[in-house]
């Protein structure tokens, strides 16, 4: 799936160079679930953006499915993101004027899926996350947990190879957090997804097969057993 070798990402902040990623070596196999933790400002979100082809490394290679994302043209990166990578964000990022179903459909538009098929696939994706009866509701008519379920359906409707989640439970209460994590775990198991998640919540990160600690732009990874939520 992924093989990162010597990945760096530098930013200029005034006269100072910030080393957001400092020589990251990382392998993520098909079907892995990796949770990334670490202090704020140490490179977690930057790494997720590199994995999602939303940003390019300053140096190093990012192999994804036999392609080096660091070397691809922007048009090809756009195709990779549209077809192969699903994103879930802390803030849901739903379009407030569109219904739940229409929000999910937006993920299929760049793939050229016909409108009738878009509607059908979007409804089925919502049903898979327990929101079939809420398909016509606007985001403002949904709870925070329901909005995140819509965001998950939107990420999965295009049947991606990998799901990237940046603090997916950060805006949720504890009970809703646990519901969303149980849903993500079921989807990961049933769909055989590759899941990479950034989270400050140790209870959330503790669900993963592997955990990575980001410090000063570097990552160290360890395997762990999946444990039920407490």
trRosetta pair geometry for C-beta under 8 A, 3 or more apart (Angstrom, degrees):
i j d omega theta_ij theta_ji phi_ij phi_ji
1 28 5.2 -71 86 103 119 83
1 29 5.7 120 13 -168 109 18
1 30 4.9 154 -50 -65 110 57
1 32 7.1 -137 37 18 150 110
1 64 7.0 -9 165 -141 54 65
1 65 7.1 -3 -140 -58 42 67
1 161 7.2 179 -132 148 101 117
1 162 6.6 118 -168 -75 123 121
1 194 5.2 134 -136 -99 160 166
2 26 6.9 -6 121 110 115 95
2 27 6.8 167 94 -152 72 36
2 28 4.1 25 48 45 111 103
2 51 6.4 -22 -110 -131 153 97
2 62 7.2 -30 -153 -171 94 76
2 63 6.7 139 -159 83 42 66
2 64 5.6 -5 -100 -97 71 76
2 162 7.9 61 -37 -94 111 157
3 26 7.6 -178 -149 91 34 53
3 27 5.3 4 -110 -109 74 78
3 28 8.0 -149 -65 29 42 63
3 61 7.6 1 105 109 85 103
3 62 8.0 159 80 -159 48 33
3 63 4.2 -3 55 56 92 118
4 7 4.7 -41 -177 -19 111 132
4 24 5.4 -12 130 113 134 98
4 25 6.2 -177 99 -140 81 27
4 26 4.3 19 45 48 115 87
4 27 7.6 -147 28 -65 68 41
4 50 7.6 66 -111 127 133 131
4 60 6.7 31 -176 153 80 128
4 61 7.1 177 -146 90 43 58
4 62 5.5 0 -105 -110 82 67
4 63 7.5 -154 -68 27 37 72
5 25 5.8 28 -121 -117 47 82
5 60 5.8 -176 90 -162 55 91
5 61 4.9 8 50 51 100 97
5 63 7.7 36 -1 -4 102 104
6 23 5.6 -33 -141 -140 56 69
6 24 7.6 88 179 57 6 44
6 25 6.7 24 -45 -72 44 86
6 59 6.6 -54 133 123 101 95
6 60 4.0 -166 97 -108 70 97
6 61 7.2 50 53 16 90 73
7 21 5.5 -32 121 141 90 139
7 23 7.2 121 57 -147 43 15
7 24 4.3 -35 60 56 101 96
7 25 7.7 162 12 -68 85 37
7 26 7.8 -43 20 19 128 101
7 50 6.5 101 180 175 143 160
7 57 4.6 -105 -155 -116 87 150
7 59 7.4 174 -142 91 33 55
7 60 3.6 -154 -88 100 43 156
7 61 7.4 -103 -74 51 85 32
7 62 6.3 62 -97 -69 129 90
8 19 6.8 -51 -159 -153 101 91
8 21 5.3 178 -144 97 32 86
8 22 6.0 36 -119 -115 89 30
8 23 6.0 9 -70 -52 92 49
8 24 7.6 160 -70 8 40 81
8 57 6.1 104 63 -176 44 102
8 58 4.8 -56 102 61 92 106
8 59 4.8 18 41 48 108 89
8 60 5.8 138 8 -13 66 118
8 217 7.8 33 -134 170 69 131
9 19 7.8 120 76 -167 51 48
9 20 4.6 -44 92 68 102 107
9 21 4.1 60 20 27 92 106
9 43 7.6 139 53 -136 115 102
9 46 5.4 -169 78 172 150 128
9 50 6.6 -130 -56 -66 138 126
9 55 7.0 47 -133 134 139 127
9 57 5.3 -96 -72 -132 83 61
9 58 5.3 150 -117 -8 33 95
9 217 7.8 -158 49 -144 81 113
10 17 5.4 -11 -169 -174 116 104
10 18 6.7 148 -159 76 59 51
10 19 5.7 -25 -102 -103 80 56
10 20 7.0 179 -97 15 23 83
10 58 4.6 35 17 -58 89 162
11 17 7.3 150 76 -159 39 55
11 18 4.6 -16 62 59 92 106
11 20 6.0 53 -3 -25 107 116
12 16 7.5 142 -160 80 54 44
12 17 6.1 -34 -100 -102 60 63
12 18 7.6 -175 -87 15 9 83
13 16 5.0 -27 72 72 88 95
13 17 7.6 149 24 -107 77 13
13 18 5.1 51 -6 -25 119 116
19 22 4.6 53 152 -78 122 103
19 216 7.9 23 93 174 109 72
19 217 5.1 -63 127 -40 89 168
20 43 5.0 138 169 -105 68 85
20 46 4.2 136 152 -68 130 174
20 217 5.8 138 137 -106 24 107
21 24 5.1 -52 -171 -16 111 119
21 43 5.1 122 -80 -148 65 130
21 46 5.7 -149 -39 116 100 127
21 47 6.2 124 -92 -76 122 80
21 50 7.1 8 -35 -29 161 151
21 57 6.9 -72 74 -127 140 98
21 58 8.0 174 64 20 99 99
21 217 4.8 163 -130 -163 20 96
22 43 7.7 -111 2 -73 80 154
22 216 6.4 -34 28 138 142 78
22 217 3.4 85 0 106 95 129
22 218 5.6 -56 70 -54 96 83
23 60 7.6 165 -123 -75 41 133
23 217 7.7 80 30 126 65 105
23 218 6.6 -6 71 -100 84 97
24 43 7.8 -177 -64 156 130 144
24 47 6.6 156 -117 -111 171 112
24 60 7.3 71 55 -175 75 172
24 217 7.3 -113 -53 160 97 71
24 218 6.5 180 -90 -129 70 49
24 219 5.6 43 -135 15 102 106
26 212 7.5 15 -124 -117 126 150
26 219 6.0 14 -77 75 121 136
26 221 7.0 109 -128 -30 91 138
28 32 5.0 -137 -167 57 77 148
28 34 5.9 -87 -117 -10 111 142
28 51 7.9 33 17 -131 153 128
28 194 6.4 100 148 -172 111 126
28 196 6.5 -24 -135 -74 157 119
29 32 5.0 112 58 -40 69 113
29 194 7.7 -158 102 -114 40 118
30 161 7.9 -69 -123 -176 90 100
30 192 7.7 18 159 158 95 100
30 194 5.8 -94 -143 -64 40 116
31 192 5.4 -42 -101 -171 99 80
31 193 7.4 111 -116 84 46 26
31 194 6.0 -47 -29 -81 15 72
32 194 5.5 30 48 -140 73 87
32 195 7.4 -139 104 45 57 59
32 196 7.8 33 102 -70 103 80
32 209 6.2 -124 -158 62 65 137
32 210 6.5 -22 -168 20 107 124
33 188 5.8 37 -83 -168 124 150
33 194 7.8 -164 -73 -159 48 43
33 195 4.5 7 -118 63 79 106
33 196 7.9 -170 -153 -74 40 38
33 197 7.6 4 -173 5 81 109
33 207 7.6 -69 143 117 140 83
33 208 4.6 -151 127 -144 98 78
33 209 4.6 114 56 7 88 97
33 210 7.0 153 86 28 56 75
34 195 7.3 176 30 96 57 61
34 196 5.0 -3 65 -115 99 75
34 197 7.2 173 92 27 52 67
34 208 6.1 77 -142 -177 13 138
34 209 7.2 -49 -71 63 50 89
34 210 4.8 -25 -108 78 75 104
34 211 7.4 149 -161 -101 62 22
34 212 5.9 26 -180 -12 108 112
34 221 7.1 -36 -139 -134 116 123
35 197 5.0 -23 -111 73 71 99
35 198 7.7 139 -164 -100 60 19
35 199 5.9 -40 -161 32 107 109
35 204 7.1 166 -137 121 140 79
35 205 3.8 162 142 -141 145 76
35 206 7.8 -59 49 -20 164 21
35 207 7.3 109 -49 59 142 73
35 208 3.7 -165 -13 -10 106 152
35 210 7.3 174 25 92 67 52
35 211 5.0 -25 70 -112 94 75
35 212 7.1 -178 89 24 44 72
36 44 5.2 158 128 -140 119 98
36 47 6.7 -153 -157 79 167 137
36 48 7.3 -157 47 -59 148 99
36 196 7.0 25 -14 -178 111 87
36 197 6.9 -179 21 90 75 45
36 198 4.9 -33 70 -101 102 69
36 199 7.6 122 65 21 54 60
36 205 7.9 -129 47 -122 18 116
36 211 7.6 156 -89 -165 27 59
36 212 4.6 -21 -108 69 75 105
36 213 7.9 169 -157 -82 60 17
36 214 5.9 40 -180 -24 103 113
36 219 7.1 -47 -132 -128 108 126
37 44 7.5 -21 -155 -101 11 138
37 198 7.7 145 -82 -156 38 60
37 199 6.5 -39 -87 77 84 63
37 200 6.8 113 -138 -115 88 35
37 202 7.2 38 -109 -93 155 68
37 205 5.3 -7 -52 -99 120 162
37 211 6.4 -3 8 -173 109 107
37 212 7.3 161 25 82 62 53
37 213 5.8 -26 74 -108 85 63
37 214 7.1 -170 92 20 33 83
38 42 4.7 -107 143 75 123 134
38 43 7.4 -16 96 54 151 78
38 44 5.5 174 53 -57 110 113
38 213 5.5 123 -77 -170 94 58
38 214 3.4 -109 -1 62 163 78
38 215 5.7 -149 -143 -60 119 59
39 42 4.9 86 68 -19 82 129
39 214 7.9 -126 39 93 59 84
39 215 7.0 62 20 -111 101 73
42 214 4.8 148 113 127 107 97
42 215 5.5 -38 -170 -123 144 29
42 216 6.0 -36 -146 -36 99 26
42 217 6.6 -130 -178 -42 63 44
43 46 4.9 -65 -153 48 61 117
43 47 5.6 65 149 -29 88 100
43 214 5.0 -146 70 -176 94 129
43 216 7.8 5 -7 114 124 14
43 217 4.5 124 -54 -109 147 51
43 218 7.8 91 46 -2 156 25
43 219 7.7 -121 99 -54 126 92
44 47 6.0 -59 -156 32 26 109
44 48 6.7 21 151 -15 63 106
44 198 4.7 119 162 -136 117 126
44 214 4.8 -172 -70 34 78 157
45 48 5.4 -52 -148 36 38 113
45 49 6.4 41 152 -21 67 103
45 166 6.2 58 -117 -138 89 127
45 198 6.3 99 -78 -171 60 179
46 49 5.7 -54 -151 35 32 112
46 50 6.6 34 150 -20 64 103
46 55 7.0 -70 -156 72 68 156
47 50 5.6 -53 -152 34 34 113
47 51 6.4 33 151 -17 66 105
47 214 6.8 -145 -5 -99 142 139
47 219 7.0 72 -101 -51 160 136
48 51 5.6 -53 -147 38 34 112
48 52 6.1 22 155 -10 66 113
48 164 5.6 136 -165 -174 97 122
48 166 5.6 136 128 -83 166 103
48 196 6.8 176 -117 122 86 116
48 198 5.5 -75 -51 -28 140 127
49 52 5.8 -63 -141 46 29 105
49 54 4.3 -88 -158 73 81 110
49 55 4.1 39 135 11 115 116
50 53 7.9 34 178 -70 30 29
50 54 7.8 -78 -53 52 20 73
50 55 5.6 -57 -75 76 58 94
50 56 7.5 88 -123 -134 79 14
50 57 5.8 49 -130 -60 127 87
50 62 6.0 -150 165 -99 100 150
50 69 7.6 132 176 96 68 136
51 62 7.5 -152 -97 -161 44 127
51 64 7.9 130 -157 -86 60 129
51 85 8.0 159 134 -133 76 135
51 162 7.6 -114 160 137 108 149
51 164 6.0 156 101 -100 117 134
51 196 6.0 -54 137 79 165 162
52 81 6.6 58 168 -117 77 99
52 85 5.4 149 -140 163 71 148
52 87 6.2 56 -137 -87 141 111
52 164 5.0 -99 -75 32 111 167
53 64 7.6 -94 -56 28 109 162
53 69 5.1 -123 -98 -155 92 129
53 72 7.8 -19 -139 58 121 134
53 77 4.6 -174 176 -163 120 96
53 80 5.3 103 -23 90 172 122
53 81 5.0 -136 77 -64 120 96
53 85 6.6 171 23 7 107 158
54 81 7.3 94 -67 -105 70 137
56 69 7.5 -157 -115 131 74 85
56 70 5.6 110 -159 -133 91 64
57 60 4.9 -60 135 57 156 99
57 62 6.2 151 -10 -32 123 116
57 70 5.2 -41 39 -106 99 121
60 70 6.8 174 90 -66 61 161
61 68 5.1 -64 -154 -134 94 114
61 70 5.8 -125 -128 25 42 134
61 71 7.9 -11 -126 -20 82 107
62 68 6.3 108 61 -162 57 61
62 69 4.2 -48 93 47 116 104
62 70 5.0 121 21 -31 96 93
63 66 7.0 9 -170 -102 98 12
63 67 7.0 147 -150 73 57 31
63 68 5.7 -34 -88 -91 62 63
63 69 7.7 -171 -91 -1 11 81
64 67 5.7 -33 67 64 74 84
64 68 8.0 124 19 -111 73 18
64 69 5.3 38 12 -40 121 112
64 80 7.1 86 100 -168 135 138
64 84 7.8 128 151 123 121 147
65 84 7.1 -90 -14 -152 151 157
65 161 7.1 65 -65 93 128 173
67 72 6.2 37 165 -65 119 122
67 76 8.0 -139 -174 150 148 127
67 80 7.3 -136 80 -94 148 139
68 71 4.4 40 96 19 113 110
68 72 7.0 176 88 -32 60 82
69 72 5.8 -43 -142 12 39 117
69 77 6.6 86 -157 -112 85 98
69 80 7.1 -143 -111 97 100 168
72 76 4.3 -117 -180 88 113 121
72 77 5.1 142 100 -57 121 81
72 80 7.1 56 116 -14 171 137
73 76 4.8 89 60 9 80 103
73 77 7.1 -143 97 -7 40 87
74 77 5.4 -51 -147 35 36 115
74 78 6.4 42 153 -24 65 101
75 78 5.7 -50 -155 30 31 115
75 79 6.9 33 147 -18 62 103
76 79 5.5 -50 -153 33 39 114
76 80 6.5 42 149 -21 67 101
77 80 5.6 -51 -149 34 35 113
77 81 6.4 34 154 -18 67 104
78 81 5.8 -54 -148 37 31 110
78 82 6.2 28 155 -19 65 110
78 110 7.7 -126 161 -170 97 140
79 82 5.8 -58 -144 38 29 110
79 83 6.0 1 167 1 66 116
80 83 6.6 -73 -140 48 21 93
80 84 5.3 -41 -171 35 63 122
80 85 6.7 39 140 -5 76 112
81 84 7.3 -64 -96 51 10 79
81 85 5.2 -53 -136 51 50 117
82 110 4.2 -110 -136 109 135 132
82 111 5.9 174 153 -64 112 79
82 158 7.3 -126 164 -167 58 163
83 111 6.3 117 -91 -103 79 108
83 158 6.7 -138 -137 160 35 125
83 160 7.5 139 138 -112 37 73
84 160 5.5 91 170 -151 27 82
84 161 4.7 -12 -163 18 87 108
84 162 6.7 32 151 24 82 88
85 160 5.5 109 -103 -157 6 136
85 161 7.2 -32 -72 52 52 82
85 162 5.5 -16 -114 70 72 96
85 163 7.9 152 -164 -95 55 27
85 164 6.3 7 -174 0 102 113
86 107 7.7 19 -120 -150 88 144
86 154 7.9 152 -154 109 103 61
86 155 3.3 98 176 178 113 86
86 156 5.8 32 -123 -68 166 44
86 158 6.8 170 -81 52 98 101
86 160 4.0 -163 -24 17 93 149
86 162 7.2 -168 29 97 74 47
86 163 4.6 -21 70 -111 108 74
86 164 7.0 171 86 25 53 67
87 155 5.8 -150 54 -113 34 110
87 163 7.9 180 -75 -159 20 58
87 164 5.4 -18 -109 70 65 96
87 165 7.7 152 -165 -86 45 42
87 166 7.7 -2 -167 2 90 101
88 148 7.5 60 -166 -162 114 85
88 151 5.4 107 -134 134 82 111
88 152 5.9 15 -101 -89 130 64
88 155 5.2 -54 -58 -44 84 156
88 163 6.8 24 -5 178 108 99
88 164 7.2 -176 28 94 70 48
88 165 4.2 -7 64 -114 111 84
88 166 7.2 -179 91 26 61 61
88 168 4.7 20 125 -105 123 116
89 92 6.6 -97 78 -6 88 10
89 93 5.0 58 48 -11 135 119
89 151 7.0 -112 40 -167 70 145
89 165 8.0 -155 -67 -152 25 54
89 166 5.4 -3 -122 59 60 104
89 167 7.7 17 -173 63 48 81
89 168 7.5 125 103 -99 6 65
90 166 6.1 -76 -23 109 88 81
90 167 3.9 0 -75 94 117 107
90 168 6.7 -127 -86 -94 53 21
90 170 4.1 -17 -136 47 118 126
90 171 5.6 120 172 -18 83 102
91 171 6.8 96 -96 -32 45 147
92 139 7.2 134 135 -147 143 131
92 144 7.8 -135 -52 -153 134 67
92 147 4.6 -14 -127 144 151 112
92 148 5.9 -104 -97 -82 96 58
92 150 7.4 44 -162 70 109 101
92 151 4.9 -138 -147 -53 65 136
92 171 7.6 -77 -27 53 95 146
93 151 6.7 94 51 -119 80 120
94 98 7.5 -136 173 65 86 98
94 103 5.0 -13 -147 -133 93 150
94 139 4.3 148 103 -85 140 141
94 147 5.9 -114 -7 -160 143 100
94 150 6.1 34 -94 103 134 131
94 151 6.5 -106 -59 -71 94 90
94 154 7.9 178 -101 -24 82 153
95 98 4.3 44 87 17 111 115
95 102 7.6 -80 68 112 119 103
95 103 5.7 -177 34 -104 87 90
95 106 7.0 112 -3 -45 131 155
95 139 7.7 163 76 -16 34 131
96 138 6.8 43 -179 -180 58 108
96 139 5.4 -91 -118 47 57 122
96 140 6.4 51 -155 -35 97 101
97 138 7.4 -31 -139 -133 19 117
98 102 3.8 -128 -175 99 104 121
98 103 5.0 142 104 -59 119 73
98 106 7.3 65 132 -41 172 120
98 138 7.5 138 86 -125 27 75
98 139 8.0 45 69 -20 66 100
99 102 4.6 93 49 10 77 103
99 103 6.9 -133 95 -7 40 86
99 135 6.7 47 148 148 121 55
99 136 5.1 -48 -149 -155 144 36
99 137 6.3 112 -151 62 85 24
99 138 6.0 -74 -103 -78 52 52
100 103 5.8 -55 -152 32 29 113
100 104 6.7 26 153 -16 63 105
100 126 6.0 93 134 -114 117 138
100 131 6.3 -115 164 146 155 131
100 134 5.6 53 7 123 160 87
100 135 5.4 -126 76 -144 109 33
100 136 7.3 -23 33 12 93 10
100 137 5.5 28 -15 62 113 76
100 138 7.7 -161 -34 -107 70 11
100 139 7.3 131 -78 -71 71 60
100 142 6.9 95 -75 -52 118 146
100 150 4.7 -115 -144 -114 94 126
100 153 7.9 49 170 60 98 144
101 104 5.8 -56 -153 36 33 110
101 105 6.4 39 149 -25 66 105
101 119 6.9 34 167 -143 124 69
101 122 4.8 102 -164 128 74 124
101 123 5.9 4 -123 -77 118 70
101 126 6.3 -68 -90 -24 72 148
101 135 4.1 42 -51 -177 112 93
101 136 6.6 -7 5 -75 118 44
102 105 5.3 -48 -146 31 35 118
102 106 7.1 53 152 -36 61 90
102 122 7.7 64 -71 169 18 162
103 106 6.0 -39 -163 7 35 115
103 139 7.2 82 -54 -58 152 105
103 150 5.7 40 86 165 137 120
103 154 5.8 -67 135 -78 86 130
104 107 6.5 -46 -178 17 46 109
104 122 3.9 139 97 -147 115 97
104 125 5.5 174 -170 78 141 131
104 126 6.1 -121 -32 -52 160 97
104 150 6.6 -117 -57 -167 95 77
104 153 4.9 -40 -109 119 126 107
104 154 4.6 -134 -115 -85 57 70
104 157 5.3 115 177 -41 98 151
105 108 5.7 -65 -165 37 52 109
105 109 6.9 68 143 -43 77 91
105 118 4.5 68 -144 163 101 112
105 119 6.7 -3 -93 -81 128 48
105 122 4.5 -43 -64 -65 75 150
105 157 7.8 -89 -88 129 30 165
106 109 5.7 -32 -154 1 43 118
106 154 6.9 1 57 -145 92 117
107 110 7.8 -56 -178 26 35 97
107 111 8.0 18 138 -3 60 115
107 154 5.0 149 -31 -176 129 75
107 155 7.1 -169 -104 -88 155 20
107 157 5.3 126 73 60 131 112
107 158 5.1 -122 142 -31 111 114
108 111 5.4 -66 -162 43 54 113
108 113 4.1 -45 169 37 112 136
108 117 7.8 -148 168 108 149 90
108 118 4.7 179 87 -120 141 95
108 121 6.4 113 -74 77 153 136
108 122 7.2 -113 1 -58 133 97
108 157 6.2 -75 -50 121 105 119
108 158 6.0 179 -87 -84 68 91
109 112 8.0 49 175 -61 35 26
109 113 7.4 -85 -82 42 24 86
109 118 7.3 41 -68 -116 62 145
111 158 6.2 160 -32 -132 149 115
113 117 5.2 -116 176 92 100 114
113 118 5.0 129 108 -70 113 85
113 121 7.1 -46 170 22 155 144
114 117 4.8 78 64 17 86 106
114 118 6.8 -147 95 -14 39 89
115 118 5.4 -51 -145 31 31 116
115 119 6.5 31 158 -19 64 102
116 119 6.0 -53 -153 32 31 109
116 120 6.5 26 152 -15 64 108
117 120 5.6 -56 -146 39 35 111
117 121 6.0 29 159 -15 69 109
118 121 6.1 -61 -144 41 25 104
118 122 6.0 24 159 -20 64 112
119 122 5.9 -58 -143 37 26 110
119 123 6.3 24 159 -18 63 107
120 123 6.1 -57 -150 35 27 108
120 124 6.5 22 155 -14 63 109
121 124 5.7 -57 -147 39 32 110
121 125 6.2 35 154 -23 66 106
121 157 5.5 109 141 -170 104 101
122 125 5.7 -53 -148 34 31 113
122 126 6.5 30 154 -16 64 104
122 135 7.6 114 125 -147 95 111
122 153 7.4 83 -160 148 62 117
122 157 5.9 10 -98 -132 56 151
123 126 5.8 -56 -152 37 32 110
123 127 6.3 34 150 -20 66 105
123 132 6.6 60 -180 -134 80 82
123 135 5.6 6 -119 -117 81 151
124 127 5.4 -51 -147 36 34 114
124 128 6.4 42 151 -26 64 102
125 128 5.6 -49 -152 29 32 116
125 129 7.1 11 155 -2 62 103
125 153 4.0 123 139 -166 102 95
125 154 7.6 122 131 -61 145 28
125 156 6.0 164 -146 85 113 94
125 157 4.0 -52 -66 -90 160 92
126 129 6.2 -68 -153 46 34 95
126 131 4.4 -85 -177 84 90 94
126 132 5.5 136 109 -84 94 46
126 134 7.1 -140 178 68 127 80
126 135 5.2 135 89 -93 164 89
126 149 7.9 84 -143 135 66 100
126 150 7.0 4 -112 -112 97 68
126 153 5.0 37 -80 -139 53 165
127 130 7.6 51 -171 -72 33 15
127 131 7.2 -113 -76 62 26 51
127 132 3.5 37 -95 -70 81 115
128 153 6.8 142 61 -111 98 95
128 156 7.5 -105 90 100 142 140
128 187 7.8 86 149 -101 115 105
129 149 4.3 164 146 -172 128 99
129 150 7.7 -168 85 -67 146 29
129 152 5.5 137 -105 85 149 117
129 153 4.9 -116 9 -61 136 99
129 183 6.3 58 -141 -167 84 137
130 149 6.5 -70 59 -159 90 151
130 183 7.7 -100 5 -110 119 128
131 134 4.5 -61 -169 50 87 112
131 135 6.9 128 132 -64 85 60
131 146 6.2 124 -105 -154 125 90
131 149 5.3 145 -34 118 132 129
131 150 6.5 -90 99 -72 172 74
131 153 6.9 -102 48 -34 126 147
132 135 6.2 -12 -167 -39 38 109
134 137 4.6 -43 -172 17 80 127
134 141 8.0 -174 -158 107 102 104
134 142 6.4 89 177 -98 139 109
134 146 6.4 -67 133 -168 171 130
137 141 4.3 -124 -171 86 105 124
137 142 5.7 120 120 -54 129 95
138 141 5.0 91 58 6 74 104
138 142 7.6 -148 98 -7 43 93
139 142 5.7 -68 -153 35 39 112
139 147 5.4 60 -151 -115 92 110
139 150 7.1 -128 -101 57 85 160
142 146 3.8 -128 -175 98 106 123
142 147 5.0 140 103 -58 122 75
142 150 6.9 62 125 -20 174 131
143 146 4.6 94 51 9 76 104
143 147 7.0 -135 95 -7 39 86
143 176 7.6 -141 136 -110 122 142
144 147 5.7 -53 -147 34 31 112
144 148 6.6 29 155 -16 64 103
144 171 5.9 -136 -163 122 132 100
144 172 5.5 179 124 -102 123 76
144 173 7.8 114 66 0 137 80
144 176 6.4 73 87 148 101 166
145 148 5.7 -55 -150 36 33 109
145 149 6.5 37 150 -21 65 103
145 172 6.0 84 -80 -131 78 123
145 176 3.8 -129 -74 -153 122 118
145 179 6.1 30 -155 77 138 131
145 180 6.3 -141 -142 -54 88 104
146 149 5.4 -50 -150 33 37 115
146 150 6.7 42 149 -20 65 98
147 150 5.5 -48 -154 31 36 114
147 151 6.6 38 147 -18 65 102
148 151 5.3 -48 -148 36 40 115
148 152 6.4 44 149 -22 66 100
148 168 6.6 112 -159 177 123 86
148 169 7.6 61 -150 -97 165 54
148 171 7.9 173 -64 66 121 102
148 172 6.7 -41 -17 -64 153 129
148 176 7.9 116 32 159 136 114
148 180 5.6 -17 113 -112 139 136
149 152 5.5 -48 -147 34 35 113
149 153 6.4 38 151 -19 64 102
149 180 7.4 -133 -67 -109 75 88
149 183 7.0 -58 -110 158 93 172
150 153 5.6 -53 -150 36 33 112
150 154 6.3 36 150 -21 65 104
151 154 5.5 -50 -148 34 33 115
151 155 6.5 34 152 -20 63 104
152 155 5.7 -54 -150 35 33 111
152 156 6.2 13 158 -6 67 114
152 168 7.9 68 -76 -161 98 133
152 180 7.7 -179 -45 -151 141 93
152 183 6.9 71 135 126 174 127
152 184 7.1 -124 -126 -85 137 82
152 187 7.3 -168 174 -22 123 167
153 156 6.1 -70 -142 46 28 100
153 157 6.0 45 161 -49 68 100
154 157 6.1 -36 -138 5 25 115
155 160 7.0 -59 165 11 73 134
155 163 5.9 81 148 -134 129 99
156 159 7.1 42 176 -81 61 36
156 160 7.0 -104 -120 20 42 93
156 163 7.1 -7 -81 -94 83 125
156 187 6.7 -87 -97 -165 153 138
156 191 7.2 -107 -150 -89 121 174
160 163 6.3 127 80 -70 125 67
160 193 7.7 47 86 -132 83 105
161 193 7.9 140 165 -143 30 66
161 194 6.4 10 146 26 72 113
162 193 7.0 119 -127 -176 31 85
162 194 4.3 -37 -109 77 81 107
162 195 7.5 174 -162 -78 66 28
162 196 6.8 10 -179 5 111 103
163 187 8.0 47 -21 118 167 123
163 188 7.7 -116 42 -91 135 85
163 193 5.2 9 1 175 114 138
163 194 7.1 165 22 83 67 53
163 195 5.0 -13 67 -109 102 73
163 196 7.5 173 88 29 54 62
164 196 5.3 -13 -112 69 71 98
164 197 7.7 169 -162 -82 42 44
165 168 4.1 -31 -176 -40 118 123
165 184 7.4 -8 -53 -131 164 145
165 195 7.0 1 4 -168 114 91
165 196 7.3 172 27 90 70 49
165 197 4.3 -9 67 -113 107 84
165 198 7.1 -161 100 29 61 64
165 199 7.9 6 112 -52 103 98
166 197 7.9 -167 -73 -154 24 54
166 198 5.0 7 -129 48 59 117
167 170 3.6 15 164 -33 112 131
167 198 6.0 -39 -39 98 66 90
167 199 5.9 133 -105 -107 53 59
167 200 6.9 12 -108 4 105 89
168 180 6.6 -159 130 149 106 135
168 184 7.2 104 96 -69 155 148
168 197 6.7 -65 3 -141 113 110
168 199 7.5 -51 27 -83 73 107
169 172 4.8 -72 -163 41 70 120
169 176 7.6 169 -147 109 95 81
169 177 4.1 82 -173 -131 132 89
169 180 5.4 171 -92 73 101 137
169 181 6.5 -18 -58 -52 146 95
169 199 7.1 25 40 -126 97 122
169 201 6.4 -51 79 21 116 154
169 204 5.7 -172 38 -93 135 142
170 199 7.6 -160 -62 -131 89 75
170 200 7.4 68 -106 29 103 104
170 201 7.7 -161 -90 -23 63 115
172 176 4.2 -122 -176 96 114 114
172 177 4.7 154 98 -65 115 72
172 180 6.4 130 28 -1 176 140
173 176 5.1 82 56 19 76 104
173 177 6.7 -129 98 -14 34 92
174 177 5.4 -51 -146 31 29 119
174 178 6.6 28 157 -19 63 102
175 178 5.9 -54 -155 31 31 109
175 179 6.8 31 149 -17 64 104
176 179 5.5 -52 -150 35 39 114
176 180 6.3 37 153 -18 69 104
177 180 6.0 -61 -151 38 28 108
177 181 6.3 24 155 -17 66 109
177 201 7.2 -122 -166 178 144 172
177 203 7.8 73 132 93 133 123
177 204 6.9 -89 178 -75 114 109
178 181 5.7 -55 -144 39 31 110
178 182 6.3 34 156 -20 65 105
178 229 4.9 152 -134 139 102 162
179 182 5.9 -55 -150 35 29 110
179 183 6.5 30 152 -19 63 106
180 183 5.6 -54 -151 36 33 114
180 184 6.3 32 153 -18 67 105
181 184 5.7 -50 -144 37 34 110
181 185 6.3 35 155 -20 65 104
181 204 5.9 -142 -95 -125 133 79
181 207 5.8 -178 -178 -39 119 162
181 229 6.2 115 89 -70 137 136
182 185 5.7 -54 -148 36 30 112
182 186 6.4 31 154 -19 64 105
182 229 7.1 -83 -61 -1 92 134
183 186 5.8 -56 -150 35 31 110
183 187 6.3 27 155 -15 66 107
184 187 5.7 -56 -146 40 31 110
184 188 6.1 37 154 -24 66 107
184 195 7.0 115 172 -141 106 152
184 197 8.0 66 165 -78 153 143
185 188 5.6 -52 -146 35 31 115
185 189 6.4 25 157 -14 64 107
185 207 6.1 -104 -79 177 120 131
185 226 7.6 121 -140 -160 127 135
186 189 5.9 -59 -149 40 29 107
186 190 5.9 15 161 -10 68 115
187 190 6.0 -60 -133 45 27 102
187 191 5.4 -5 178 11 67 119
187 193 6.5 15 132 0 85 136
188 191 6.9 -63 -121 52 13 89
188 192 7.9 56 171 -109 47 12
188 193 5.0 -91 -125 52 58 105
188 195 5.0 -49 -109 -22 120 140
189 192 7.6 7 180 -71 23 48
195 208 7.7 -142 97 -120 109 98
197 204 7.3 -118 137 147 139 110
197 205 7.5 -165 98 -103 111 66
197 208 6.8 -155 44 -77 116 129
199 204 4.4 -102 164 94 161 130
199 205 5.1 -166 75 -58 114 88
201 204 4.0 65 89 11 111 112
201 205 6.6 165 89 -10 58 85
202 205 5.5 -54 -138 44 36 110
202 206 5.9 48 157 -33 66 105
203 206 5.7 -51 -149 26 26 118
203 207 7.9 38 150 -30 53 91
203 229 6.4 63 173 -140 107 84
203 230 6.6 -108 -131 37 115 94
204 207 6.3 -48 -174 9 38 111
205 208 6.0 -43 -172 9 52 116
205 211 5.5 70 167 -119 109 117
206 211 7.8 -10 -91 -68 39 135
206 224 7.4 -83 -148 120 59 146
206 227 5.8 -40 152 50 106 113
207 226 6.1 23 -171 -144 54 86
207 227 7.1 -114 -101 55 45 63
207 229 7.0 -11 -78 -68 110 84
208 211 5.8 126 74 -71 123 72
208 224 7.1 68 89 60 71 107
208 226 7.4 -129 110 -99 7 81
209 223 6.5 -34 157 -146 76 78
209 224 6.9 155 171 60 28 63
209 226 6.6 -29 -80 -56 58 93
210 221 5.6 18 172 -177 118 105
210 222 6.7 175 -153 89 75 34
210 223 5.2 -44 -98 -104 84 52
210 224 6.7 140 -106 19 30 77
211 221 7.1 172 89 -147 37 62
211 222 6.0 -12 59 59 82 82
211 224 6.0 13 -2 6 103 129
212 219 4.7 5 180 -171 117 114
212 220 6.8 160 -153 78 67 35
212 221 4.4 -26 -96 -94 86 82
212 222 8.0 159 -87 17 42 58
213 219 6.8 153 74 -150 42 60
213 220 5.3 -13 54 57 95 88
213 221 7.9 -174 16 -79 65 37
214 217 7.5 16 -172 -100 93 11
214 218 7.2 160 -148 79 57 35
214 219 5.2 -26 -92 -93 69 82
215 218 6.2 -27 70 61 66 83
215 220 7.8 -9 22 7 104 101
